[in-house]
């Protein structure tokens, strides 16, 4: 008898929830898309999957390790081959990991004049190297 009261109370609480359970939403979304998939031919289904993968890839960083090491903003800048400035106030070991990864794996070079890392092919980096080699030759 007590069990029925608890069941009754729980069902009323479930009905009064304003926000739907995410598990219910995902199962609903899955059944809604299933008929669309079944209407596609094999080639069309593959093309649709490739298109969805391309959209997902463009919205996310190419390498999750970049986000882990550098954070979301710097990872996006690195992927875009933009200049980046590292935060020297972070833990020294992490800073060194970032520096080493930029130099070794990501083909970035450091310009001491403005404390910025540039892609090695960037004009600002090449100009810096040229100025520096001119000073060294004197």
Secondary structure by P-SEA (a helix, b strand, c coil): caaaaaaaaaaaaaaacccccaaaaaaaaaaaaaaaaaaccaaaaaaaaaaaaaaaaaaccccaaaaacccaaaaaaaaacccccccccccaaaaaaaaaaaccccccccccccccccccccaaaaaaaaaaaaaaac
